Amino acid sequence: MRRTVLITSLCAISASVVAALVLLQIVTKEIVYVAHTGATRAEPAADTQVEEYVIQSGDTFATVGEAARIPFEEVQAILEATSGVYDFTTIRAGQIIRFIFAEKALAAIEYPISDDEVVVVEKNGSQFFASKQPIEYEIEVVAAKGTIADSLFAAAESVGIEDKVTLELASIFSGDIDFATDIREGDSFSIVYEKRSLDGKDAGAGNVLAARFINDGKAFEAFRYQDAFYDTDGNSLVRQFLKSPLNYARISSGFSYQRTNPVTKQVTPHRAIDYAAPSGTPVIATADGTVSVAGSKGGLGITVELKHGNYLTQYAHLSSIAKGVKKGVDVLQGDVVGYVGSTGISTGPHLQYAMFENGNPVNPLTAEFPRGEPLSGSELPAFNTATGEYRKMLQ
């Protein structure tokens, strides 16, 4: 039986959680809280009633509407009126939908479609109107500091930092640091990010606002500004290519012109990087590109190749190719293109990652690639002002 819960909130958050393996084992951590409260919403009127439903497998908007005692004619009118904003026939099991009643008549519907947006359907007279609106969280800015001990394979939750935050920390510095090869015992980090709540309940992490990572004695800093990350001097942290197609893996074989092949036992060049990782681990595109190969390629097994102007990247021995990745399709840096496997001539699950420039092999671990555009001189004062408090919190 479906359970109905009466609540007084008029907005919701998504229940989705980003889950992934994290390789940072941190033995010291300091948390500092600074209040930074966002906009709050007005309390609903006294005669407002809100009914909340958890969508079950097999549910449709019509069946949920029926459970909420919405007349069939209104259900049809809602589907027609909202089709240009959101297709309510695509509601997903596990999500929450809220029906708001005023004087026992349907007044509005709310359905979260992401961690940041909710679809709101409002009734005006006999007509319905839909819009996408940002979820207005209450926000605290949190500073966390940690030091890596002796393992890269500890989960972020073991130190109380959410997976989403740790993953973004690695992503921010992925153009400069290969988290599969570069991390050392004693490396440390500081991070400033948003902790969100809604109606007094924890709503998970929001944006990372600033970060510092000290890797082998070298400090890297990042500050969010206009939804992009820059270093202390306003230089973009975006690089044409990421250091690695796997954030968390171990190099089992490096780039070499003389390597004993583990299968043939012959000494041959290995102009690629082998990353040992569990089968099924997502493999991401290291740069924007166009798919030139997506299928079986002899001893390489299931392979994806991407063209990036004069460059080509190759992802081999995959277990499968990501949905929608096929020849001629454009992909963006960070998009999943396939999953680690052991197809072709392979001794175990791993990704063979290779890069070529004008057909010539390139060592992706040592190559230097251009960055994005820096902030102009006229933008720096505003950048420094916007990030000043976060700089202090990183200390």
C-alpha positions, -999 to 999 in steps of 0.1 A, spaced: 0 0 0 13 34 -9 21 56 21 9 92 21 28 117 43 15 151 51 42 178 51 44 216 51 74 221 27 67 234 -8 101 223 -23 121 191 -24 155 177 -31 165 148 -53 172 116 -35 200 107 -59 235 101 -44 267 101 -63 286 70 -53 321 60 -63 353 45 -49 376 71 -34 413 65 -29 421 91 -3 429 79 32 431 109 55 443 106 90 438 142 101 408 164 95 396 198 107 362 211 101 353 248 103 317 261 99 308 296 86 272 305 84 260 315 50 222 312 49 205 313 15 171 326 7 142 311 27 107 304 15 75 317 29 55 294 51 24 279 33 -10 293 41 -29 277 70 -54 261 47 -27 245 25 -23 208 26 6 189 10 6 153 2 38 135 -6 41 103 -27 71 81 -33 69 68 -68 69 30 -71 81 8 -99 54 6 -125 38 39 -115 27 64 -141 17 100 -135 -19 89 -140 -18 62 -113 -1 86 -89 -26 112 -97 -54 87 -91 -39 79 -57 -39 116 -49 -75 118 -59 -68 141 -88 -96 139 -114 -87 122 -146 -95 153 -167 -70 173 -146 -43 147 -150 -47 149 -188 -47 187 -187 -15 187 -167 2 163 -191 -8 184 -220 1 218 -204 35 207 -192 48 187 -221 70 216 -233 87 220 -199 89 185 -185 74 151 -197 56 137 -167 53 103 -184 90 99 -175 87 100 -137 111 77 -120 107 51 -92 121 63 -59 115 100 -66 91 121 -46 62 140 -60 42 165 -40 6 176 -45 -4 209 -29 -40 215 -21 -57 248 -12 -92 244 3 -91 207 -8 -86 217 -45 -54 210 -63 -33 241 -64 2 230 -75 25 200 -80 62 198 -73 86 172 -87 124 174 -83 143 166 -115 178 171 -101 197 182 -70 192 218 -81 159 221 -99 123 213 -93 94 213 -118 65 233 -104 30 230 -119 6 257 -108 -31 260 -114 -45 294 -125 -83 292 -129 -89 261 -149 -55 261 -166 -21 246 -156 13 262 -161 47 246 -155 81 260 -149 115 248 -137 127 265 -106 159 264 -85 156 247 -52 163 273 -25 186 256 0 198 269 33 236 268 29 266 267 52 301 271 39 323 244 53 362 242 53 378 208 56 415 199 58 431 165 55 465 147 51 469 115 31 484 86 50 496 54 34 467 43 12 449 58 -19 421 33 -17 402 44 15 367 57 10 359 93 15 331 84 39 356 70 64 366 106 72 331 121 70 335 139 36 309 131 11 318 112 -21 305 140 -43 330 165 -27 360 142 -29 352 134 -65 349 170 -74 382 178 -56 399 152 -78 382 165 -109 392 201 -103 429 192 -103 427 164 -129 445 185 -155 476 188 -132 475 157 -110 470 121 -120 453 106 -90 463 72 -102 501 78 -101 510 112 -85 496 109 -50 522 105 -22 520 98 15 520 131 33 501 150 5 475 172 20 444 192 10 421 220 21 387 224 6 358 249 10 324 237 -1 287 241 5 267 220 30 230 222 21 198 218 42 161 221 34 135 225 61 161 217 87 171 184 71 205 176 56 204 179 18 239 169 10 269 188 -4 266 216 -29 293 233 -49 330 232 -41 341 268 -38 378 266 -33 405 239 -29 442 235 -23 461 202 -29 497 198 -19 512 170 -40 548 160 -34 555 194 -19 539 214 -48 508 234 -40 479 236 -64 450 260 -57 415 265 -72 388 290 -68 353 289 -83 344 320 -102 315 323 -126 311 285 -126 347 278 -136 379 272 -117 410 294 -117 442 295 -97 453 323 -74 464 345 -103 433 339 -124 447 313 -147 422 287 -159 426 252 -145 409 237 -176 434 218 -198 428 204 -233 434 169 -219 429 154 -185 459 136 -170 440 103 -168 408 86 -181 404 70 -147 404 90 -115 411 61 -93 432 32 -106 467 18 -105 492 19 -134 502 -17 -142 523 -9 -172 537 24 -183 547 40 -216 579 22 -228 597 14 -260 610 -19 -245 585 -40 -225 581 -77 -221 546 -85 -233 528 -104 -205 511 -126 -231 537 -133 -258 567 -128 -235 584 -109 -263 601 -75 -258 581 -50 -277 573 -13 -275 543 -4 -252 534 31 -263 503 33 -240 494 33 -203 478 3 -187 455 11 -158 445 -18 -136 410 -13 -123 379 -35 -115 358 -46 -145 330 -22 -151 349 9 -138 337 39 -159 362 52 -184 360 89 -193 370 110 -224 401 130 -215 391 158 -239 363 169 -261 363 149 -293 345 129 -320 341 91 -319 361 76 -348 360 39 -336 335 22 -313 336 -15 -315 359 -46 -316 395 -40 -328 414 -72 -329 438 -78 -300 427 -45 -285 393 -60 -279 363 -36 -275 378 -2 -282 367 35 -284 389 60 -303 383 98 -302 396 124 -326 406 157 -311 420 177 -341 456 165 -346 453 142 -316 436 108 -311 430 90 -279 424 53 -276 406 33 -249 410 -4 -253 401 -38 -237 368 -24 -226 340 -47 -213 314 -26 -230 308 8 -247 287 35 -230 252 40 -243 251 65 -272 288 63 -280 291 54 -316 311 65 -347 305 102 -356 291 112 -322 307 142 -303 316 137 -267 327 161 -240 357 159 -217 346 138 -187 319 119 -205 318 82 -199 328 64 -231 331 28 -219 338 5 -190 370 -13 -180 372 -50 -191 395 -76 -204 385 -81 -240 410 -89 -267 445 -100 -258 445 -93 -221 456 -110 -189 430 -93 -166 407 -63 -162 425 -31 -172 422 -1 -195 449 4 -221 450 42 -228 470 55 -257 474 89 -273 487 99 -307 496 133 -323 494 132 -361 497 94 -359 527 95 -336 526 80 -301 526 105 -272 532 97 -236 501 112 -219 518 113 -185 546 136 -196 530 157 -223 520 193 -216 487 205 -230 474 241 -232 451 256 -206 419 275 -211 418 313 -213 429 332 -181 408 360 -166 416 394 -181 433 421 -161 401 440 -157 384 409 -142 410 402 -115 398 428 -89 363 412 -90 378 377 -89 400 386 -59 370 402 -40 347 372 -47 373 347 -35 390 366 -7 371 349 22 377 314 7 414 321 5 414 327 42 395 296 49 420 274 30 448 284 53 
